[in-house]
Amino acid sequence: EAQTLESSLSELNELLFSESNPIPVKWALYKMGLIKNGIRLPLVELDDIFKESVENSLEELSLI
């Protein structure tokens, strides 16, 4: 059961490390409606090239 769960989350897990942590994680939590959008320096917002992939993965997992 754990292996099935890990397998279903593997794509999202990989995407959450596409940039420096916690940038992708905070963006995903924002998209899920769990936190407000905004990151304090020295962090910056998730690069646009990753946003669609992360969002698609969250949708596939029914998280948004």
C-alpha positions in Angstrom: 0.0 0.0 0.0 2.8 2.4 0.9 4.6 1.6 -2.4 1.5 2.4 -4.4 1.1 5.7 -2.5 4.8 6.6 -3.1 4.4 5.7 -6.7 1.4 8.0 -7.2 3.3 10.9 -5.5 6.6 10.4 -7.2 6.0 13.0 -10.0 4.9 15.6 -7.5 7.7 14.8 -5.2 10.2 15.3 -8.0 8.6 18.6 -9.1 8.7 19.9 -5.5 12.5 19.8 -5.8 12.7 21.6 -9.2 13.9 24.7 -7.4 15.4 25.5 -4.0 13.2 24.2 -1.2 10.8 25.5 0.1 9.9 27.6 -3.0 7.9 24.9 -4.9 6.3 23.6 -1.7 5.1 27.0 -0.7 3.7 27.6 -4.2 1.9 24.2 -4.1 0.4 25.0 -0.7 -0.8 28.4 -2.0 -2.4 26.7 -5.0 -4.1 24.2 -2.6 -5.5 27.2 -0.7 -3.6 26.4 2.5 -1.4 29.5 2.7 -1.4 33.0 1.3 0.7 33.8 -1.7 3.9 35.6 -0.9 7.5 34.7 -0.2 10.0 36.8 1.8 13.5 37.5 0.5 15.9 35.9 0.0 13.4 33.5 -1.6 11.7 34.3 -4.8 8.4 33.0 -6.4 8.5 29.7 -8.3 9.7 30.2 -11.8 6.9 30.2 -14.4 8.4 27.3 -16.3 7.6 25.0 -13.3 4.2 26.3 -12.3 2.1 24.5 -14.9 3.8 21.1 -14.2 3.3 21.4 -10.4 -0.3 22.6 -10.9 -1.0 19.7 -13.3 0.4 17.2 -10.8 -1.7 18.6 -8.0 -4.8 18.3 -10.2 -4.0 14.7 -11.1 -3.8 13.9 -7.4 -7.1 15.8 -6.8 -5.3 18.2 -4.4 -6.7 21.2 -6.2 
